[in-house]
């Protein structure tokens, strides 16, 4: 009966099971609150598919995870993130001195510091968000889409071909500055039968271990350099204009001139020229013959044994220097040793104390110095005949080329002088070298960009945060309503512009200049604005126009148009006479002092016309008075613009 009751209970739904089937109140409470294992143990329901157990969840809310800790906002599930991502490894310490001030309830009424409003705080945040620029831009942003492009070639061996034993393949090596990756591509040639295109995919190229390991950088590349990429040696022969400009700007070194790639036998036959690859059959036969003799038991010929025995421990010593032409270069001094025993050369650097350079004095290790330096693009190639420097090539006052550095020989020791005197019949004289004075290279400000005034563009170069240019407030306040007006006409010599009249206005408040054209009947030109009010460039002085540059009788060039100033209005004359320090030609006493030696002629009295006074000063004193100065004298001592009272002019205190 118990087994039948259990079987019946297992087949009924869970909602219909109860005390009627023999389940006690204890088993019901146990099934509602006890764990699943306990309920199954009490009710003996098999834990099999088809017998599910309903699960009840009392709470369905989501817990809050965003919290604020001493390290900043963090997640409640990961409370250590605030400490891990903070600047320090420890929790920040609270400033207890600031908490002591909060003990007093009246600290809220402290109005010594202005409180920032909500709108001001939002404006500051928005300004910082929109104007942020990194101080040190990352490489992927600074050099985005910038590529150094080099033309190169490599030699590929050719087997089982009687016509050629190597092939020269031209390619392009590109270095991406944004991430330091490189790629090698070969231009495709139709029907070449070669695998061309992308030879090496883009990635960072590893440098061989014998060259220091690591990866190739832009400093390792250059025209005339050899790079080993996966056991293939590429010879860089040329680069584009951007690459040359980048090396001059970033590294301060100029790329050498482009090299010509050698021609292989196949290309030489296609070109149809008489160019033969760099090989010498006679030299190869001689070397093979010497090798066979040594292999057969013969001895190696020592051609320089006699030279060694006669000139052992005899060294020619020269002093030389090299002027580094780079931006921050200096003059480098060297000592050159020429060993007569084997015609080898050694060059040592003469470093001064605290020069800041590494203490490695050997510039050229002892070896023969070639006039025609050659680097084999691949091992096993026959090099051209070397042309070595000899003692007759080292003369004081001449240059020698070492690593493309032009070393100037300026002195030698006494043994060297005696050697040249006895063996070559030459006299070596020392030269006194004057050190060039240090020159501080000051960068010129960039040109005006066109926005705002030139002072605005210059302010961005003088300060990290641009400041507005200073303005003369006193000048603006006192001279804001003053205008200097001059009557002018064109002085370009054109007949069509003879009857045109203009008004040139100068503004003392801000030194602006404007030109208006007056109306003239039958002139064919409309009246109105000729030159907009703005600062004008004075071609005569190379600076901006000022009010003191305008004088009656002078010719000024405004907007590439010459104007002759013939007269000025009354207010202009009065302003210049009141401010005669800025207008020396309007100082009547100063102009009259020039005529001090004409006092006897002027004592006769009477009115003297301006033209006659000018001729008198030029004949007697050799002084030519300008029209502005003559009008100034007539306004002070006679009829304005017509004549001068000679007696008044002679009675001046400053006349000698």
C-alpha positions, 0 to 999 in steps of 0.5 A: 500500500505504501508503494502504491501511494508513493507511485500515485503521488509521483504521477499527480501534479505538484499542485494536487499533492497533499495530506490526502495522499499521506503527506504530513504537515511537516513534509509540506512545510519541508517541501516549501522551505527546505532545499531541493535535495531535502524536498526530494528526500522527503517526497521521494520524487525522482530527479528525472526529466518530466518531473520538474520542481517549481522554483519560487523567488521572493525578491526580483530587484537589482542591486546597485553597483555604482558606488563612490570610494576614496579612489573615485567611482567604482563598481560595488562588485569590484571594490578594489578597482578604485585603488587599482586604477588610481595614480597611487597604490595607497588610499588617499589621506584626508586633510584633517586641517580642512575638517577642523574648519567645518567644526564651526557652523559659521564656515558656511558664511565665509565669503572671502572666496567667490563661489563658482556658479553652476553655469560657470562650472558647465562653461569651464567643463565645456571649454576644457572638453572642446579645446583639449589637445594632448601635449605629446601627441602619440605616434599614430596621431602625429604621423598618421598616414605618413610613409617614408618611401625608398627605392631599393634593389636586391640581387637574386642568384640565378642557377643553371643559366649560362647567360647570367648568374645573378639578377637585379630586382628593383623594389620599393621599401616603405616605412610607416611612421605611425606604428614602425611597420615596413613593407617591401613591394616590387612593381609588376612587370608584364610577362616577367615570370616572377612573383612580384607585387607584395614581397614582404607584408606589412609588419615590424621587420626584425633586425639581425642579431649581428646588427644589434637585434630588435626591429628596424627603425627610421634611423636605420634607413637612408640612401646608400644603406643596406638592410637585411630582411629575412636574409635578403639584403636590400640596397636603398638607392633613392627616396622621395621628396617627403622622405628627404624633408622629414630626415632634414627636419626630424633628424637634422641630416640630409639624405645623400644623392640618389645612386644608380642601381647596377645592371645585370646581364639580362637588362644590359642586353635589353638596353643595348648598350656597352655597359658590362656588369662590374666584373673583370675577367683578367682579375678573376683569372689572376686570383684563381691562379694565385689560389691554385698555387697556394693550394698546390703548396706554394707560398703567398707573395708578400709584396709589401715586405720591403716597405714594411722593413724600411718604414716600420714605426714611421707615422705621419701626423696631421691635425684636421677639423670638420665643421658639422653643417647640421643645425646644432653641429659644432667644429670637431677636431681630429688627429690623423695618423698615416702609417708608412709601413702599410699605407693605412690611416687612423683618425682619432677624435680630440674631445674636450672635457665635458663635451657631452660626447661618448668617450670613443675617440676612434673615428676611423680604425686603422685601415687603408683609406679609399678614395672610391668607397664601395659597399658590396650589396651582396657577399661574393661580388667582385669589388672594383680596384681600390684607389687609396690615399697616398702621402702626396694626397695629404697636404696642409690646406686641403680637404680629404673625404672620410665617411662623406665628411670633408676634413680640413688639414691645418697642421702637422708635426716636425717629422711629417714636415721633414719627410715631405721636404726630403722625399717629396720636395714639398713644404708643409706650413702650419695654419693658425685656426681661428675658432668661429664665434658662437652664433645663437640661432634665433628662429624667425616668427612665422608669417601672418596667417591672415586672420586678425592682426599680425600681433595676434599671430605673433602672440601665439608664438611668444606664449603657450597661451596666446595673449591679446596684444597690448594697446595704448589706452591713453592714445585711444582715449585722447586721440580717438576723435582726431583725424589728420587730413591731407590733400593729395594727387597721384604721382604715377605720371599718367595723364589720365590721373592728372586731375584726380584729387584724393583725401588721405586720412591718418588716425593718430589713435590706432595709426590707421590710414584711409584714402577717399577720392574727391569728385571731379567733373569729367574725370571719368572716375566716381567719388568714394572710398579708394583704400579701406581704413586699416594699417598700411605697409610703408614700402619706404621704411619696411614697417607700418605707416605712422602719423609722423610719416605724412608730411606736406610735399612728400610722396607716400605709397599706399596700396602700391599707388604713389600719392603726392601730399600737397596740403593739409587742413587747418586742424591737421596743422594745429595738431602737428604744431601742438605735438611737434615732438612727433612732427619735427617739421612742424616745430617753427623754432627748430626749423628757424634754427637752421637759418641762423647764419642768414641773420644779416640777410633777414635783418633787412626786413620785408616779406620773403616769398617761400620759393625765394626763401628756399632758394636763399637757404640752398645757395647760402647754407646748402640746406634744402627746406621741404615744403612742410618746413616752409609752410610751418615758417609762414604760419609762425612768422608771416602769411600762411602758405605765402610768405615769411616776415624776415624781421620776425624770423631774424629776431628769434632767440635760437638764431645764431 
